[in-house]
């Protein structure tokens, strides 16, 4: 089985998303949801920034290893 097929079996379908949305609305209320989404967006942005920084560090380290060592006498 491919990863895509496995994910389709795990992810909620259309009606399940509606039930999840209603439960979230009941738990947090209508006024709190925009604040939660804003925080979630900031968290995702921060995570992406961290991943990009890690990629840059890995590329810098790889470039340092790839360039020939200078022989100073």
RAKA-V325943 format. One line per field, one symbol per residue. psi: psi as a letter, one per 40 degrees, with the letter a starting at -180 (. if undefined). Layout:
psi = ???
This chain:
psi = iiddddddddiiaddddddddddddddeidddddddddddddddddddddddddddddddddddddiihhgh.
